[in-house]
Amino acid sequence: MVVTLKRLLTDARRLTAGEWSDDTQSGGVAVSCPDCGEIFDLDDTYRVMPGGRVSPVWSCPACPFLNFIELEAFGEPVLR
């Protein structure tokens, strides 16, 4: 099973459970755990594939969540 995280187009500090953003201070990708809602930057351990699939399986540092995640609309241009 793959859990799809919805894209948020504003500051990553506003993420709620199950969302992701690339509007971060680090310039990387931040995800919000679908279970506990804690926000974390994806570190070098993870690679985002074309289409948004994150590899390897993502493990939340704050809770027992362990699953494949996919970033909705990853790599698609943002029209502002």
C-alpha positions in Angstrom: 0.0 0.0 0.0 1.2 3.5 -0.8 0.0 6.6 1.1 -0.3 9.7 -1.1 0.5 13.0 0.6 -1.3 16.0 -0.7 0.8 19.0 -1.9 0.5 22.3 0.0 1.7 25.3 -1.8 2.5 27.5 1.2 5.1 27.4 4.0 5.9 23.9 5.2 5.3 25.0 8.8 1.5 25.0 8.0 1.4 21.4 7.0 -1.3 19.2 8.5 -1.3 15.4 8.6 -0.8 13.8 5.2 0.6 16.8 3.4 3.9 17.8 1.9 5.6 21.0 0.7 8.8 22.2 -0.9 8.4 25.7 0.5 11.0 25.1 3.2 13.9 27.0 4.7 16.3 24.2 3.7 15.0 24.2 0.1 14.2 20.5 0.4 11.0 18.6 0.8 9.0 18.5 4.1 6.4 15.9 4.9 3.8 15.7 7.6 3.2 12.2 9.0 -0.3 10.9 8.0 -0.7 9.4 11.5 0.7 11.9 14.0 0.9 15.1 12.0 4.5 15.9 13.0 6.5 17.7 10.2 10.0 16.5 9.1 12.3 17.4 6.2 13.2 14.4 4.1 16.9 13.8 4.7 19.5 12.3 2.4 18.3 8.8 3.4 15.3 9.2 1.0 15.1 9.8 -2.7 12.0 11.1 -4.5 11.5 9.3 -7.8 9.9 10.9 -10.8 6.2 10.8 -10.2 6.7 11.5 -6.5 7.3 8.0 -5.0 9.7 8.2 -2.0 12.2 5.4 -1.6 12.9 3.6 0.7 9.9 3.1 2.9 9.4 6.2 5.0 9.5 5.8 8.8 8.2 8.6 11.0 10.7 9.6 13.7 7.9 10.5 16.1 5.5 7.5 15.9 5.2 3.9 14.6 4.1 5.0 11.0 6.1 2.9 8.5 4.9 2.8 4.9 5.6 3.8 1.3 4.7 7.4 0.6 4.1 9.3 -2.6 4.1 13.1 -3.0 1.1 14.3 -5.0 2.0 16.5 -8.0 5.8 16.2 -7.3 7.8 17.9 -10.1 4.8 19.6 -11.6 5.2 23.3 -12.2 3.5 25.7 -9.8 1.5 28.4 -11.5 1.3 31.5 -9.2 
